[in-house]
Amino acid sequence: MRSLYIGVPLLFLLAVWQTAAQPYFPIFGITPYWPVLVALAWGLVHSPEEGVAWGLVAGLAMGLFSAGPMGGAAMALMAAVLITSLVQHNLPPNGVVLPVLLGGVGVYLYEFFHMGLIWLVGYSVPTAVGETILPLAILHGLLTIPVYWLARFLWRKLEPLPLAGVD
């Protein structure tokens, strides 16, 4: 879990960026969820356990800037990361198609769980969520590729492969 030394500040900075600056720079009219993307990519690259830890940190960071219940984003993101990373790690390795699909599905699951939790605690759920979820999932699926490859690069730098024959 050494990766959290990099993950915690990175995810908090991304949450600040997403809240303060990203709305001024939408991509095709959509504001990406950068902390969600990074947590999903880390779970796809490393392990479900580390992905869930990154999902917890990203969800808590996003919750600081949310009007919704504290912890709702974290619970929703941990569930989404766990499901997508378990699927990734139980299928044959694929560095392009599967991350794109799971990135889109992961954001869809995050929104589904998050809106469900918001609804359960009595907050109103925006009706626009249903209209924007498909474009949001498609955009995040496409954005998963560069984030996934950056996460792979970072993981290889943090966890170098052991040398053969060296104990």
Secondary structure, DSSP 8 states (H G I E B T S, - for coil): -TTHHHHHHHHHHHHHHHHHTGGGS-BTTB---HHHHHHHHHHHHS-HHHHHHHHHHHHHHHHHT-SS-TTHHHHHHHHHHHHHHHHHHTS---SSHHHHHHHHHHHHHHHHHHHHHHHHTT----THHHHHHHHHHHHHHHHHHHHHHHHHHHHHHHS----TT--
